[in-house]
Amino acid sequence: MTIVNVDPFMSEELFQHIWQFRLFTQSGLTTLEGDPVQIDHTGQLNRHAGPDFTGARIRIGTTLWVGNVEMHLKTSDWFRHGHQYNLQYRNVVLHVVFEHDMEGVSTHGIPVLQLQHCIPRLLLQRYKGLWQSAAYVPCAGSVQEVSSLVWTGWKDRLLIERLEQKTVLFRSWLVQTQYNWEEVCYRALARGAGSPVNGEVFLALAHSLPYKLLLRHQHDQGQLEALLFGQAGMLGMGRRAGDDIRQGDVIGGMPPDKRRNLGEDEVDLMVSNGCLSIDKGVCGKQVLPGITDIDTGTTSREKSRIIPDDYMVYLQREYAYLRHKYKLAPLDEQRWKWLRMRPASFPSMKIAAMAALLHHQRRLFSAMLDAPDVKHLESMLSVSPSDYWKTHYRFGKPVRRTSMPGRTAVHNMLINTVLPLLYMYGKEKKDAVFQEKIISFMGQLPAEDNHVMRAWKALHINAGSAGETQALLQLKQAYCEQKRCLQCAIGAKLLRSGIA
């Protein structure tokens, strides 16, 4: 037996790619027995069990064979994989190998074609360069060489792929709820309101308060707030008196450059040098906004409790009745995270906004389906909370005015939750026109600004809409970071340039 060392950067995936796109010299091909080989059709790549390519048309000598092709880096892999005992391989008409490492010229009568010396070294060098690249994306040095036409088509495919990826969880909820689209929409919006920090806690809140229950109180925004804040454990009715605040709920740590766009009242809620500025002169102990703790040396735990105001007392009273009526069990308040967060993004503000949305739209999903354009969806989500939350970020701590999450937050909800959900609806209903409408909505939203997009821009790859930024995010996360250059239209184009 001859021992042959395979190029360490040659993989079965690359070898299959080379065969599929004919990236090898096709003239003068012969089997190990010397019979001439002409490839009429390489076959269809098989991603399931069985031979690698099916339905190939291969002319060997004077005979045209139609059947399957199996590929290995070494001839001996046929026996190492036990194909000689597998009936799925009985219709293999050609065994294609990178290197022949066995004595003899066939595998159980199946002709062997060796391609080692037919593959351009330039192709292997390019692949090695992509695989070893430590740049932001493997093809950073040559990505600008790809035409805009290739980029446009690839971005369109990536956007669809990302939409599909975002709906996996939604689809599981659809099955769980027996195709209750309104409930699924409610859960999705709740999770989206808390993402990325409090998404799962918001989802737990939604599970504890089914949408059909909230619909009974849709006419009364106060009752909606009582249910949501009560179930969230923020009314002080779900924990024992005097329970300590855990370190994970401390607010602060936002650097000065992140605070420059905050109002004076918001800055007063942030930690400065390890000290909250809510109560001037109180330093050395971090406490939550809405929590009073004047004497840092006291042993009394009562001083760490929220001091209710009139509105909180009203919500407590409403929740006490509704909790008994529906036999509700509130969440643990300590599950909510407040650290390093703008006041406008506090869970309390997101819950207030959700209550307002539920109050103004009785059938959320139906209203979204009927939206004529993306501006209508944006307006639907841009609801103002009740008056109390226009002067409070937390219970019991008034400020002159609050600021609600702006257009960027609304756009994020549309991009990551609403539009993927609507796209899934179109796919479930097999309505291609509706799906195209949702894709066009994504193209009407402004491009996202984040570190990934800034890195792409540095490579002179720009995005003019949210649809394009979502495509580039998918490219970076699902292809570049995984070194899936062979499945990437850009990577494959660069790999095959001047060869195929």
N, C-alpha and C positions, 0 to 999 in steps of 0.2 A: 504494500500500500504506500502511495506517495503522500507525504505530509505537506500540506499547503497552508500558508498563513494568509487569511483574508484581511484585506485592508480594514483597520479598526473603525473607520468611518463609513464603511459600507454596511448598511443594514438591509433587512428584508424589505422594509418599507421603501427605502430608496431604490432597491433593485426592482421592486414592483412598479415604482414610478417610472423608472427608466424603460421598462418593457411597455407599459401602458402608453407612453408618449413617444415610443420609438427613438429614444435618445441614444442610439448606438448605430454603428455602421451596419447597414443591412445588405450590402452587396458582398457576395462571396461567402455567405453563411453556409456551414455544413455541419452535419451531425458528427459525433465522434467516430462514426463508421465511415464518414466521407460522403454521405448522401447530401446533395444540395438542398438548402432550405429556403423557401420563399414564404414570407408572411403576408397573407392577404388581409387578415384581421386578427389583432392581438387578443380579442375577446373582451368580455365585460368583467371588471374587477369584482370578485366575490368577497363580501365582507362577513359572510357567514361561514359555517363549517363546510369543509370540503376543499376542492382544488382552488387555487388562487384566481384563475380566470376561467370563465365559462363561455361556450359558444365561439371559440376561436376557429379560424380557418387557416390551416397551415399546409403548404404544399411541400412534401418531402419526396425527393426524386420526381417521379412522374405521377404520384398519387396525391390527391387533395384530401386532407383529413379535416373533419369537422368534429370538434370535441373540446375537452378541457386542457388547460395548461397548468402545470404545477411548477413553482419556482423555489429554489433554495440557494443559499450562498455556497453550499458544498453538496456534491453528489451524495455523499454519505448521509446527509440529513434525511433523505428519503427513508432510509432504513432506521435511522435514529428516531424518527417520528412514527414508525410503524405503519407507513402507508401501504406496505406490501400485504398487510392483513385487512385493510379497510376497503370495503366494497365501493365507497364513494369515489375511489381513485381508479376504478376499472376503466373509465372512459377518458383517462388522460392520454392525449395523443403526442405530447411533447413535454419532456422534463428539461426546463431551462435552468442552468446553474451559472453562478459567477465563476467558480473554480471547480474543476474536476479533480477529486482527491482520492479516486479509487482505481484499482486495476480493473480492466474490462471497459466496455464501451456503452453499456446500457443498464437500465434498472428494470429487471424482469421483462425484458423485451421492449420497453418503452424507449424510444430514441432520446439521446441527451444532446442538448445544444449548449456549448460553453460560450459565454459572452465576455469573459474577462478582458480580452484584448480588443474588443470591439467598442468599448465604452471610452469616450474622450477623457483624457486626464484632466482637462480644463473643468469638466463638469464635477468631477470628484474634488478638485481643489476648491471650487466655489462652494460646494456643500460643506466641506471641512471648514471653510472660512465662516460660513453662517453658523455652524454648530459651535465653533470655538469663540465666536464674537461675544465680547463683554459689554458692547454698546447698549444704549437704551432699547433699541430694537436691533436684531441681528443684522439687518440689511441697511443700517443707518448711513453707511458710506455711499450707497448706490441707490437708495430708495427714490431719489429724484429722477432717475433714468426711466422710470416706468411712466408710460403715457397716461394722460388724464382720462382717456377712454377706459383703460383697464381699471384705474382707480374708481371711476364712477360706477361701473358695473359691480366691482367688488364691495364697495360701500353699501350698495343697495342690498346685496346678499347678506352682508354682516348685520345690517339693521334688522332684517327679518329674523336672522339667527338670534339676535339679542332679545327681540320681542318674544320669540318662542321660549327662550331661556327664562325670562321674567315671569312667564305664565305657568310654569311647572307647578308652583305652589297653589296658584289660583285654581288650576284644574283639579287638584286633589280636594280642595274645598268644595268645588262644584259637585263632585261625586258624593262627598260626605253629606252635603245639604240637599241631595236629590235634585240638583239643578235649580236651586234657589238663587238666581242671579243677584237679587237685591241683598241677600245675606252675604254672599261672596263679595259684593261691592263694598258693603259696610265693613267687613273684616279687612279688606285690602286697604281701604282709606284709613282705618284705624292704625294698621301696621305702618302705612306710609307716613302717617302723622308723627310717629315716634322714631322713625328711622333717622340715622343709623343707631343711635344710642338706646332709645327706649322702645324700639319697634316691637320687640317680643312682649314687653309688659303691656303695651297698648293692645296687642293682639289678645293677651290674656284678659284684658278688660272687656274687649269685644265678645269674647267667648262667654264671659260671665253675665253679659247683658245682650241676649239675642236681639236682633233687629226688630222682630215682630213685637217684642215687649216694648221697645222704645217707641214704636209706632203708636202705641196706645196713648202715649203722652206727648206726641209730636206737636200738639197744639199749644203746649205750655212749656216755654223755654226754661222756666225755673225748675219744673219737675225733671226735665231732661238733665239739667245741671246737677240737681240733687242726686239723681241716679248715677250719673257718671262720676262725679266727685266722691260720692259716698262709696261706690264700688271700688274706686281707686284708692280708698283708704285715706283720703285727704281731708275728711271732715272730723278726724279725731275720734271716730266712733268704732274703729276696728282694731284699736290697739289698747293696751292697758295704760291707765293713767301713770304718767311719769316715766314711760319707756324712753331710754336714751336715744339720741340721734346718732346713727352710725357714721363713721368717718367717710364712707362712700357717698353720703348724701351732702357732704359739705360743698358749698358753691365757691368757686373762685379760681385763681390761677390763670385768668385770662391776661395775657401780656398787654402793655399799654397800647401797642400798635393795633391790637384787635379792638380796642375800646374807643378809637377816635371817632367812630360814627355813632356812638351811643349817646343818648340824651343824658342830662345831668342826673335825672332820677334813676336811670339805669346804671350809671357809673356808681351811684351810691349803694347799689346792691352787690357790687363786686368786691372781692377781697383786695386790699392794698397792703402789701408787706405783711401778709399773714393776719390782717385785721379787717373785719367788716366795718364799713363806714355807715351802716344803718343807724347805729346809736353812737354818736360821737363820743370818743373817749373810751369806748369798750374795746379793748385790745388784748391779745394773748389767748383768745378762745374763739374758734370759728363756730358760728351758728347759722342756721338757715334763715333766709328772708321769711318773715311771717312767724319767726320763733323769737321769743324774748328771753334773754338770759342776762340780767343786769349785773349780778354779783358773781364774778368768776370764782370766788372762793366759797360760795355757799354749798352746803351739802343737800339742799332741798332740790329734788328732781321736778317739783311742780313748776319751777321757773323755766324749764325747757319745753313747756307745752305751748301750743298755739293759743293765743288769746282771741277768742271768737269775737267778731263784730256782728252787727245786726243781720247782715246778709248771710253770714255763715250760720248763725243761729237759725235763720229761716230755712236754709238748706238742710241743716241737721234735723229739724222738725219734719220736713217733707221726706227726707230719706228714712227716718225712723219708721214712719208709717209705711212707705213703699217697701222697705226692707222686710218688715213683718208680713206685708201682704204677699210678696213674691218669694219669701223665704230665701233671701239673698245672703251670700257670704262675701264680704269685701276682701279685696286683695291686701296684702301687707304693704303699708305705705313705704317701708324701707326698700322695696324693690325699685322704686323710681330713682333715676340718676339725674343729678343736677350739676355735676362738676364741669367746669370749663365750658359753660353754656351761656349764650346771650340770654338776657331776661325774656326777650320776645320768643325764644324757643323753649322756655320752661314747659314742662309737662302740663302745668296748670293752664297756661295760655293755649296750648294745643287742645286740651280738653274743652276749654271754653269755646274755642273755634269750632270744634266738632259738634258741640251742643247747638251752636247757632246754625250750622249747616243742616243738621237733622231737623231743626225747627222750620227752616225756610224751604226745604225740599222734602216732600212727603215720600216720594219714590225716587231715590237717588239715581239708581241705575237707569230707570226709564227716562228720567230727565236727561241723563248723559247720552243715551242712545239718540234722543231727538235733537241734540245740539247741532245746529246748522254749520257751525265753524268753531275753530279753536278759541276764538275770542269769547264765545258764549260759555264754553267750558271754564275758561279763566275767570269770567265774571261770576260763575256759579260757585267757584271755590273761594272767591274773595269776599266772604261774608264777614260782617263785623260782629264781635261778641256782645253779650249783654252789657249794660252800662257799667256794672260793677268792675268789669275787667278793662274798662277804659282808664281806670285810675288805680288798678291793683295788678301786681304780678303774682302775688301770693296773698292768701287770706290774712286779713288783719294788718296789712302794711300798705297804707295808701301812698301813692305818688301823684305828682301833678297830672301826668298823662302817661300812658303806655304806648308802645309801638308794637303793632302786630307784625308777624312775618310778612315780608314784602313780596314783590312779584317773583323774585328768584325762588322763594319757597313754594309758591303756587306752581311755577313752572316745573320744579322738581317733582311735585306731586303728579302733575300731568305726565311728565316723561317716564317716571318710574312706576306709576300705579295705574292711573286712569287710562291712558292710551294703550298700554299693554293689555289691560282687561278688555277694552273695547275691541282690540284686534283679535283677542281670543274668541270673543263673541262672534265676530265675523267668520272666523275659521270654523267654529262649531256649527254655525248655520250655513256653511259653505257659500258664503256671500263674498265673492272676490271683489265686487264693487265697493262694499263697505270696508273691506280690508285696505283697499287702495286709498279710500277716504282717510282712514286713520293714519296711514303712512304719510299722506300729504299734510295732515295736521302736525305730525312730527317735524316735517320740513318747514312749517310756518313758525315754529318756536325758535327763539334765538339760541345761538350756540352756547353751550355750557363753558364756564371758565373754571378750570381746575388744573392741578399740577400735571396731569396726564396730557391735557390739551395744550398746555404751554410747552411741554416737551415735544409734542408733535409739531407745533408751530416753529420751534427752533430748528426742526429738520425741513422746514418749508412745506409742510403738509398742513394745509389749513382746512377749517370747517366753517361753513356758512350757516349752519342750522343745527338744531338739536338732533335731527336725524343723523347728520354726519358725525357729530361728537359721539353719539351712541355707537355708531359703527366703528369709530376709532378706538373707543373704550373696549369694544368687543375684540377688535384686532389685537390690541395690546395684551389683554388679559387671557384670551382663549388661544392665541396663536404665538405672538412674540415671546411671552413669558414661558410658554410650553415648548418653544422651539419647533413649532409645527409648520415649518417653512414649506414643506412639500404640499400641505393642504391649503396654503395661503396663495391666493392668485398673484400677489406681488412677489413673494419668494420664489414661486415656481416660474414666473416670468423671467426673473433675474437669473435663475438657475439654467433655464433653457435658451436664453438669449444667444443667438449666433450658432446654436447647435441644432435645435429642432427645425 
